[in-house]
Amino acid sequence: MLKKISKIPFSGTPEQEEQLRACINESKHDKHLLMTVMQKAQDIYGYLPFEVQKMIAEGMDVPLEKVYGVSTFYAQFALSPKGKYNISVCLGTACYVKGSQQVLDKICEILGIEPGECTMDGKFSIEECRCVGACGLAPVFTVNEDVYGRVKPEEVAGILAKYN
């Protein structure tokens, strides 16, 4: 799956940058620690925006293309921030057969974003997943820790309204 780069402007704080630079300084002697630095950077910022990838590349003395390649190869890394309410729609076999793609399409239509994106106000983000372990409730999606099962596309607007 192709990862989307955030449309939301980067807004890191000086404190976050200080934390990241300290992490880079501890690890810059060993290029094998690149993923560790990237993981810590994502812990600090919540995702890996271009500006953070650039700081890592410069600080670790590795090409920016390598940092970007790692960040897009591994599913653990996000290029867009998560919203206050992160929606995850299961597209595993049971959910897909029961209509989860239509549920996902409806959520995207209502929010005006695609999977891997965050609304401009930072309120909602959406992602696809392969299984949430609730196949008997298919189709399923979650909003943070809340699980919604046997959802029909026409119910999506009412569910999302609970988070406004």
Contacts in CASP RR format, 6 or more apart in sequence:
PFRMAT RR
TARGET T0000
AUTHOR 0000-0000-0000
METHOD contacts of the structure
MODEL  1
MLKKISKIPFSGTPEQEEQLRACINESKHDKHLLMTVMQKAQDIYGYLPF
EVQKMIAEGMDVPLEKVYGVSTFYAQFALSPKGKYNISVCLGTACYVKGS
QQVLDKICEILGIEPGECTMDGKFSIEECRCVGACGLAPVFTVNEDVYGR
VKPEEVAGILAKYN
1 115 0 8 1.000
1 128 0 8 1.000
2 72 0 8 1.000
3 71 0 8 1.000
3 72 0 8 1.000
3 77 0 8 1.000
3 78 0 8 1.000
3 79 0 8 1.000
3 80 0 8 1.000
3 116 0 8 1.000
4 79 0 8 1.000
4 80 0 8 1.000
4 114 0 8 1.000
4 115 0 8 1.000
4 116 0 8 1.000
4 117 0 8 1.000
5 50 0 8 1.000
5 79 0 8 1.000
5 80 0 8 1.000
6 47 0 8 1.000
6 49 0 8 1.000
6 79 0 8 1.000
6 80 0 8 1.000
6 81 0 8 1.000
6 117 0 8 1.000
6 118 0 8 1.000
7 80 0 8 1.000
7 117 0 8 1.000
7 120 0 8 1.000
8 80 0 8 1.000
8 81 0 8 1.000
8 118 0 8 1.000
8 120 0 8 1.000
8 122 0 8 1.000
10 49 0 8 1.000
10 50 0 8 1.000
10 51 0 8 1.000
10 52 0 8 1.000
12 45 0 8 1.000
12 51 0 8 1.000
16 44 0 8 1.000
16 45 0 8 1.000
17 55 0 8 1.000
19 44 0 8 1.000
20 40 0 8 1.000
20 41 0 8 1.000
20 44 0 8 1.000
20 45 0 8 1.000
20 52 0 8 1.000
20 55 0 8 1.000
20 56 0 8 1.000
21 55 0 8 1.000
23 37 0 8 1.000
23 40 0 8 1.000
23 41 0 8 1.000
23 44 0 8 1.000
24 37 0 8 1.000
24 55 0 8 1.000
24 56 0 8 1.000
24 59 0 8 1.000
24 60 0 8 1.000
27 33 0 8 1.000
27 36 0 8 1.000
27 37 0 8 1.000
27 60 0 8 1.000
28 59 0 8 1.000
28 60 0 8 1.000
28 61 0 8 1.000
31 60 0 8 1.000
31 61 0 8 1.000
31 62 0 8 1.000
33 60 0 8 1.000
34 56 0 8 1.000
34 60 0 8 1.000
34 62 0 8 1.000
34 66 0 8 1.000
34 67 0 8 1.000
34 70 0 8 1.000
35 70 0 8 1.000
35 74 0 8 1.000
37 56 0 8 1.000
37 60 0 8 1.000
38 48 0 8 1.000
38 56 0 8 1.000
38 67 0 8 1.000
38 70 0 8 1.000
38 71 0 8 1.000
38 77 0 8 1.000
39 76 0 8 1.000
41 48 0 8 1.000
41 52 0 8 1.000
41 55 0 8 1.000
41 56 0 8 1.000
42 48 0 8 1.000
42 76 0 8 1.000
42 77 0 8 1.000
42 78 0 8 1.000
45 52 0 8 1.000
46 78 0 8 1.000
46 81 0 8 1.000
46 82 0 8 1.000
47 77 0 8 1.000
47 78 0 8 1.000
47 79 0 8 1.000
47 80 0 8 1.000
47 81 0 8 1.000
47 82 0 8 1.000
48 71 0 8 1.000
48 77 0 8 1.000
48 78 0 8 1.000
48 79 0 8 1.000
49 79 0 8 1.000
49 81 0 8 1.000
53 64 0 8 1.000
53 67 0 8 1.000
53 68 0 8 1.000
53 71 0 8 1.000
54 64 0 8 1.000
54 67 0 8 1.000
56 62 0 8 1.000
56 67 0 8 1.000
57 63 0 8 1.000
57 64 0 8 1.000
57 66 0 8 1.000
57 67 0 8 1.000
60 67 0 8 1.000
70 77 0 8 1.000
71 77 0 8 1.000
71 79 0 8 1.000
72 79 0 8 1.000
78 116 0 8 1.000
80 116 0 8 1.000
80 117 0 8 1.000
80 118 0 8 1.000
80 125 0 8 1.000
81 118 0 8 1.000
81 122 0 8 1.000
81 125 0 8 1.000
82 118 0 8 1.000
82 125 0 8 1.000
83 118 0 8 1.000
83 119 0 8 1.000
83 122 0 8 1.000
83 123 0 8 1.000
83 124 0 8 1.000
83 125 0 8 1.000
84 122 0 8 1.000
84 123 0 8 1.000
84 124 0 8 1.000
85 123 0 8 1.000
85 124 0 8 1.000
85 125 0 8 1.000
85 143 0 8 1.000
85 144 0 8 1.000
85 163 0 8 1.000
86 124 0 8 1.000
86 125 0 8 1.000
86 126 0 8 1.000
86 127 0 8 1.000
86 143 0 8 1.000
86 144 0 8 1.000
87 107 0 8 1.000
87 124 0 8 1.000
87 125 0 8 1.000
87 126 0 8 1.000
87 127 0 8 1.000
87 141 0 8 1.000
87 142 0 8 1.000
87 143 0 8 1.000
88 126 0 8 1.000
88 127 0 8 1.000
88 128 0 8 1.000
88 129 0 8 1.000
88 132 0 8 1.000
88 141 0 8 1.000
88 142 0 8 1.000
89 95 0 8 1.000
89 100 0 8 1.000
89 103 0 8 1.000
89 104 0 8 1.000
89 107 0 8 1.000
89 115 0 8 1.000
89 126 0 8 1.000
89 127 0 8 1.000
89 128 0 8 1.000
89 129 0 8 1.000
89 139 0 8 1.000
89 140 0 8 1.000
89 141 0 8 1.000
90 100 0 8 1.000
90 129 0 8 1.000
90 130 0 8 1.000
90 131 0 8 1.000
90 132 0 8 1.000
90 133 0 8 1.000
90 134 0 8 1.000
90 138 0 8 1.000
90 139 0 8 1.000
90 140 0 8 1.000
90 141 0 8 1.000
91 100 0 8 1.000
91 101 0 8 1.000
91 104 0 8 1.000
91 128 0 8 1.000
91 129 0 8 1.000
91 130 0 8 1.000
92 100 0 8 1.000
92 129 0 8 1.000
92 130 0 8 1.000
92 131 0 8 1.000
94 135 0 8 1.000
94 136 0 8 1.000
94 138 0 8 1.000
95 131 0 8 1.000
95 135 0 8 1.000
95 138 0 8 1.000
95 139 0 8 1.000
95 140 0 8 1.000
96 139 0 8 1.000
97 138 0 8 1.000
98 138 0 8 1.000
98 139 0 8 1.000
99 138 0 8 1.000
99 139 0 8 1.000
100 138 0 8 1.000
100 139 0 8 1.000
100 140 0 8 1.000
100 141 0 8 1.000
102 153 0 8 1.000
103 139 0 8 1.000
103 141 0 8 1.000
103 151 0 8 1.000
103 152 0 8 1.000
103 153 0 8 1.000
103 156 0 8 1.000
104 115 0 8 1.000
104 126 0 8 1.000
104 128 0 8 1.000
104 141 0 8 1.000
105 153 0 8 1.000
106 153 0 8 1.000
106 154 0 8 1.000
106 156 0 8 1.000
106 157 0 8 1.000
107 126 0 8 1.000
107 141 0 8 1.000
107 156 0 8 1.000
107 160 0 8 1.000
108 114 0 8 1.000
108 115 0 8 1.000
108 126 0 8 1.000
110 156 0 8 1.000
110 157 0 8 1.000
110 160 0 8 1.000
111 119 0 8 1.000
111 124 0 8 1.000
111 126 0 8 1.000
111 160 0 8 1.000
112 119 0 8 1.000
113 119 0 8 1.000
113 124 0 8 1.000
113 125 0 8 1.000
113 126 0 8 1.000
114 126 0 8 1.000
115 126 0 8 1.000
115 127 0 8 1.000
115 128 0 8 1.000
116 125 0 8 1.000
116 126 0 8 1.000
116 127 0 8 1.000
117 125 0 8 1.000
117 126 0 8 1.000
118 124 0 8 1.000
118 125 0 8 1.000
119 125 0 8 1.000
123 163 0 8 1.000
124 160 0 8 1.000
124 163 0 8 1.000
132 140 0 8 1.000
132 142 0 8 1.000
132 147 0 8 1.000
133 140 0 8 1.000
134 140 0 8 1.000
134 147 0 8 1.000
134 149 0 8 1.000
137 147 0 8 1.000
137 149 0 8 1.000
137 150 0 8 1.000
138 149 0 8 1.000
138 150 0 8 1.000
139 149 0 8 1.000
139 150 0 8 1.000
139 151 0 8 1.000
140 147 0 8 1.000
140 148 0 8 1.000
140 149 0 8 1.000
140 151 0 8 1.000
141 148 0 8 1.000
141 149 0 8 1.000
141 151 0 8 1.000
142 148 0 8 1.000
143 159 0 8 1.000
143 160 0 8 1.000
143 163 0 8 1.000
148 159 0 8 1.000
151 159 0 8 1.000
END
